[in-house]
Amino acid sequence: MEDKDCNKCPDGKVLKDGKCVMPEVTFAAFVISLSSSALYHLGEIKDPATGKTVQDFPVAKQTIDTLSMLQAKTRGNLDADEAEMIENILYDLRLRYVKATE
């Protein structure tokens, strides 16, 4: 009988060719990582270790600004899906930031 957990990898890694490896670095994964960081600092995502939320608005704003700079610097070099993804993520994060800081 096969154990269900034998194909699980530690947090942050994925199973590829029978080995636990870091996931492939893609533009989408990088943008989502930055987005997750901003959401964490806005208090929207709980700390996985403590289960508590943290609000650090200056760090959240810096991360949103970093995404905005990345969008500007990559304009014209992204495919349609990537351009739409970063546009939608920035729109959402900006709205959340304004709501959180009111």
N, C-alpha and C positions, 0 to 999 in steps of 0.2 A: 504494500500500500504506500502511495506517494504522499509525503507530507506537503500540505498546502504552502507552508512557509519556506520550503527549500528553494523556491525561485524568487524570494523577496530579497531586495537589496536594502542596505542601510539608507537612511534619509539622504536625499541629495544625489543618489546614484540610480542608474537604470540598468536593466539587464540587457546585454547585447552580446550575442554569440556565446551565451552561457556564462558570461562574466559580468560582474558588477563594475560599471565604469561611470565616469562623469558624463552627463548628457552632452550632446553636440552643442557647440556654441553657434548660435544663429542670431541674426538681428532681432528676430521676434523674441527669442529667449532672453536676450539682453534687455530689451525694452520691458518685458514682463517682469524681469527681476527688479529693475528700477521702479516700476509701478508698484510692485509688492512692498518695496522698501518705503515708498511714499505712503502707501496705505497703512503700513505698520506705524509710521510716525504720526499719522493722523489719528491713530487710535482705532482704526477700522479692522485691524487684524491683531489677534491676541499673540502674545509671546508664547511660542510652543513650549518653552521650558517651565514658565510660571503660570500660564493661562491668564495672565493679566494684560491689560492694554496700557499702552504708553502714548502720551501725546507730547511730541516735540515739534512744534510748528515751524521753527526756523529750519530744522533738518528736512522736514517735509517740503517746505518751499524750495530749498536748495535742490532737492531731488527733482521736483517738478521743473525748476529752471534748467536743470541738466538735461532733462528729456526735451525741453523746448529748444535748447541749444543744439542737441543732437538732431532734432527734426530740421532745424534751419541748415545745419551743416551737411545734411544728407539729401536735402531737397533736390529733386531731379535725378537722384541715383537710386531711388527705391522703386520696387515694383508697386503696382496699384494696391495690392493687399497690404504691403508693409506701410505705405503712406497712409492708407485708411486706418490701419491699426494704431499707429502712433497718434494720429489726429484724434481718434475716438478716446484713446487712453488719456491724452492731455485734456480733452474737454471734460471727461469724467473727473479726473483728479483736481482740476481747477474748481469745478463746482463743489466738490467735497471739501476742498480747502476753504473756500469762501464760507460755506455752511459751518464748518468746524470753528472758524475764527470769528464768527459774528458774535 
